[in-house]
Amino acid sequence: MIIIENTEETKVKVVSVFSLGEIAVEYDMSTMPQPENILGKTHEMFYDKETKSLYYEYTDIPKTEIEILQEENEAFKQSQADQDENIMLLLLGGN
């Protein structure tokens, strides 16, 4: 079964598709929540049958290899800068 927009137009957008074992739920689209745009997270919409409300749950997006390498590179640069500062302090007679 498909759910389509309620319009008089001939061409309408399919808003949902479901198969046997699932049910259609009528919902006032004017009160439909919008997901937050959270960096590094993805969202999934859920429906609470008791409260008859929609809500989003957010999960972390796994980091790519490039992101992991960039973080490691930044940590290495910071470590190197800290060591350079310590060497300068020692050469200048500081602690």
Order of alpha helices (4+ residues) and beta strands (2+ residues): beta-beta-beta-beta-alpha
